[in-house]
């Protein structure tokens, strides 16, 4: 296991809290961006995945921060956020 520096230490008063590494924080921020984009469009995971041609299992993994989405995927999500209809037409 990597020995990454802790950037957000656990709250000692909260037994369920845990230390957070830079990688984990970035993965969580990326997950939030994806989830917010999907919910702002009013789409379920399945509908979003179908409309924008992202495998639904991949989308779930990204949203639940189990997997860090690559930079190109984050760029794609940002374009979807700005121009959802244009992207949906382009991938149809």
N, C-alpha and C positions, 0 to 999 in steps of 0.2 A: 504494500500500500504506500502511496506517495505520502511524503511528509510535508503537506502544504500548510502554510501559515494560516492561522485562524484570524479572520478579519472581523468577525462578530462573535464574541464569546457568549456562552450560555448564561442565562440569568440564574444565579445560584438560588434564588428564591422560588424558581419554577422547576420542579422535578422533571417535567416533560420537555423542557427546553434543551437545546443542544448547540454546540459550537458550529459556526458556519465558515467554510473556506471561501476563497474568492471564486473558485470554479462553481461551487454550489450556489453562491449568490447570483452569479451570471446566469446559470441554468434556470434559476427561479425567476429572474427578471425576463428572460426570453419566454419562459412558460406563461408569465403574466401577459406579455404583449400578444401572444398568440390567442390566449383565452379571451382577452378583452376585445381583440379584433373580431373574433367569431361572435361573441355575445352582442357587440355593438351592431353587427349585421343581423342579429336576431335569428341565427342559424344554429341548429343542433350540430354536434360533431359530425354526424353522418351526412347531413345536408351540406355543411361546409366542405367536407372531404370530397363529396361528389361534385359540387359546383366548381371547386378549384383544383380538382384532380390530385389530391393528396391522399395516400392510403389512410384509412380511418385509424388503423392501429398505430401508425406513425404519428398522426395528429394527437391521439390519446397519450402516447409516450411523451411527446413534446409538452403538452399541456400539464401533465402530471409531473413534469421535471424528472422523469426516469431517464430520459435521453436528452442530451444537449443538441438542439437543432443547429445544423451548420450555418455559416454566415449567409450562404446563398438563400437558404430557406427563410431566414429573418428578413433579407432584402425582399423576397417574394411576398411575405406577410405584410411588410410595410407598403408595398405597391398595392396589394389587395385592399389594405385599409384606406388608401387614398382614392383608388379607382376600382371598386369592386365590380361594377358592371362591365367596364372595359376589359378587365382580366377574365371575367367569366365568358365574355364573347370571344376573346382571343384563344382560350383553351377549349372552346366548344368544337 
